[in-house]
Amino acid sequence: MEDDCIFCKIIKGDIPSEKIYEDSELIVIEDVNPQAPVHLLAIPKEHIPTILQLKEKHKELIGSIHLVANKIAKDKKIDEEGFRVVVNCNRGAGQTVFHIHFHILGGREMRWPPG
């Protein structure tokens, strides 16, 4: 945990959030600035600044995040129409909080290219 990280503060419960899912390794919360009718953030509880710091030991965690995204997409009924899972890496790609997190977006048509 990092003292100045907003996601670490949310994980610790210091900042309230709308939790959709939680287990021992991650939480999923509503995005406070949604870019789609469904916009959730899947956040590992371990503070990892960017995907560049992922290690071999994180393989199971990353798989779990995708399985949880799958479950949530079904729960939110965006699985049939389609949804997107996005992770940004560094400022040039739009990362503003340096604690990896996966955006789960759905409920509208996702256009391409995204940027």
NUVEX-848105 format. One line per 3 residues: for each residue x, y, z of C-alpha. Coordinates in steps of 0.05 Angstrom, whole numbers, plus 5000, padded with zeros to 4 digits. Example, Ala and Ser with C-alpha at 12.3 -4.5 7.8 and 13.67 -1.06 7.14 Angstrom:
2
5246:4910:5156 ~ 5273:4979:5143
END
This chain:
115
5000:5000:5000 ~ 5023:5070:4984 ~ 5002:5126:5030
4990:5176:4974 ~ 4954:5129:4926 ~ 4879:5142:4918
4865:5069:4900 ~ 4904:5045:4962 ~ 4862:5092:5004
4798:5063:4972 ~ 4822:4992:4985 ~ 4837:5009:5058
4768:5040:5065 ~ 4795:5111:5078 ~ 4757:5137:5017
4686:5111:5005 ~ 4670:5078:4939 ~ 4613:5039:4907
4642:4968:4911 ~ 4614:4919:4861 ~ 4659:4861:4878
4714:4845:4928 ~ 4758:4785:4943 ~ 4826:4776:4976
4864:4801:4915 ~ 4821:4855:4882 ~ 4762:4902:4885
4716:4927:4830 ~ 4686:4996:4838 ~ 4643:5044:4799
4685:5096:4761 ~ 4670:5166:4788 ~ 4677:5195:4717
4642:5143:4674 ~ 4655:5141:4600 ~ 4600:5090:4586
4534:5070:4618 ~ 4574:5014:4653 ~ 4644:5037:4673
4677:4998:4728 ~ 4748:4993:4753 ~ 4780:4927:4772
4837:4944:4820 ~ 4888:4895:4849 ~ 4897:4904:4924
4972:4900:4915 ~ 5001:4967:4895 ~ 5032:4957:4826
5044:5024:4791 ~ 5038:5002:4718 ~ 5034:4937:4679
5108:4945:4667 ~ 5119:4924:4740 ~ 5080:4859:4733
5120:4798:4751 ~ 5113:4723:4739 ~ 5078:4718:4807
5022:4762:4781 ~ 4998:4715:4726 ~ 4942:4686:4769
4920:4755:4792 ~ 4914:4780:4720 ~ 4875:4718:4701
4829:4728:4760 ~ 4815:4800:4739 ~ 4791:4776:4671
4748:4721:4701 ~ 4716:4773:4748 ~ 4705:4819:4688
4670:4762:4653 ~ 4624:4750:4713 ~ 4609:4824:4721
4594:4832:4647 ~ 4541:4778:4654 ~ 4514:4808:4719
4509:4877:4686 ~ 4479:4846:4623 ~ 4532:4875:4576
4560:4807:4556 ~ 4515:4795:4496 ~ 4521:4865:4466
4595:4870:4480 ~ 4642:4904:4528 ~ 4713:4927:4532
4768:4915:4583 ~ 4823:4968:4580 ~ 4887:4980:4617
4928:5043:4605 ~ 5003:5044:4616 ~ 5037:5111:4631
5014:5182:4619 ~ 5018:5180:4543 ~ 4966:5124:4543
4920:5160:4591 ~ 4941:5130:4658 ~ 4926:5182:4712
4929:5138:4774 ~ 4993:5099:4780 ~ 4964:5036:4811
4944:4987:4756 ~ 4870:4982:4743 ~ 4827:4952:4689
4769:4991:4660 ~ 4707:4949:4645 ~ 4664:4989:4596
4597:4972:4565 ~ 4526:4992:4551 ~ 4542:5031:4488
4576:5018:4422 ~ 4652:5017:4429 ~ 4683:5051:4369
4752:5038:4339 ~ 4803:5065:4342 ~ 4793:5082:4415
4844:5139:4422
END
